[in-house]
Amino acid sequence: MKNPFPAPITPTWLIHNILTPHQRDFAANAINQHDKLAGLWAHVETFIAEQEISCPESVSQCDRIILNAYTFIEGCCDIVGYRANDPAWKPEEES
């Protein structure tokens, strides 16, 4: 009997050939979230390496780290996404 699955089976192949529409949406979202997390992790590691952050004190004692934090935060938002311009959005109440 011939193997009906391609070799290797990729997540994309699974999404388009086996899963229901709801499962496809869920899987695509999970893959997208994984990619965002991997990108964010790489961004943080790069910042730590470039700024030579070796301990918590480095952050508070080195002005260059704080000055470069603005670009770092913008990079994080570029990866994760910015808050949608939603008039119903309200910040969480502090408890």
C-alpha positions as CSV (number, residue, x, y, z in Angstrom):
1,M,0.0,0.0,0.0
2,K,1.3,3.4,-0.9
3,N,1.9,5.9,1.9
4,P,-0.7,8.7,1.4
5,F,1.4,11.2,3.4
6,P,4.2,13.3,1.9
7,A,7.6,12.9,3.4
8,P,8.2,14.7,5.6
9,I,4.8,15.7,7.0
10,T,5.0,19.4,7.6
11,P,2.7,21.5,9.8
12,T,1.5,23.3,6.7
13,W,0.5,20.0,5.0
14,L,-1.3,19.0,8.2
15,I,-3.2,22.3,8.4
16,H,-4.4,22.1,4.8
17,N,-5.1,18.4,4.4
18,I,-6.2,16.8,7.7
19,L,-7.6,19.4,10.1
20,T,-11.1,20.8,10.2
21,P,-11.5,24.5,9.5
22,H,-11.7,25.3,13.2
23,Q,-8.6,23.2,13.9
24,R,-6.8,24.9,10.9
25,D,-7.5,28.3,12.4
26,F,-6.3,27.1,15.8
27,A,-3.1,25.5,14.4
28,A,-2.3,28.5,12.2
29,N,-2.7,30.8,15.3
30,A,-0.5,28.5,17.4
31,I,2.2,28.5,14.7
32,N,2.0,32.3,14.4
33,Q,2.2,32.7,18.2
34,H,5.2,30.3,18.3
35,D,6.9,32.4,15.6
36,K,6.3,35.6,17.5
37,L,7.7,34.1,20.7
38,A,10.8,32.8,18.9
39,G,11.3,36.2,17.3
40,L,10.8,38.0,20.6
41,W,13.2,35.6,22.4
42,A,15.9,36.2,19.7
43,H,15.3,40.0,20.0
44,V,15.8,39.9,23.8
45,E,18.9,37.7,23.5
46,T,20.4,40.1,20.9
47,F,19.8,43.1,23.1
48,I,21.3,41.4,26.1
49,A,24.4,40.4,24.1
50,E,24.8,43.8,22.4
51,Q,24.4,45.7,25.7
52,E,26.6,43.2,27.5
53,I,24.1,42.8,30.3
54,S,25.6,40.3,32.7
55,C,23.6,41.0,35.9
56,P,20.5,43.1,37.1
57,E,22.8,45.9,38.3
58,S,24.0,46.4,34.7
59,V,20.6,47.7,33.8
60,S,20.4,50.4,36.5
61,Q,24.1,51.4,36.4
62,C,24.7,51.7,32.6
63,D,23.1,54.7,30.9
64,R,23.7,53.2,27.4
65,I,21.3,50.3,28.3
66,I,18.5,52.7,29.2
67,L,19.1,54.9,26.2
68,N,18.9,51.9,23.9
69,A,15.8,50.6,25.7
70,Y,13.6,52.8,23.5
71,T,14.7,51.0,20.4
72,F,14.4,47.7,22.1
73,I,10.8,48.4,23.2
74,E,9.9,49.5,19.6
75,G,11.4,46.2,18.3
76,C,9.3,44.2,20.8
77,C,6.2,46.0,19.6
78,D,7.2,45.4,16.0
79,I,7.4,41.6,16.7
80,V,4.4,41.2,19.1
81,G,2.2,44.0,17.6
82,Y,0.9,47.3,18.8
83,R,-2.4,47.8,20.7
84,A,-5.2,48.2,18.3
85,N,-6.8,51.6,18.3
86,D,-9.9,50.4,20.1
87,P,-12.1,53.0,21.8
88,A,-13.5,50.4,24.1
89,W,-10.0,49.5,25.4
90,K,-9.4,50.4,29.0
91,P,-6.2,49.8,31.0
92,E,-6.6,47.2,33.8
93,E,-7.3,48.6,37.2
94,E,-4.5,48.4,39.7
95,S,-5.5,46.4,42.7
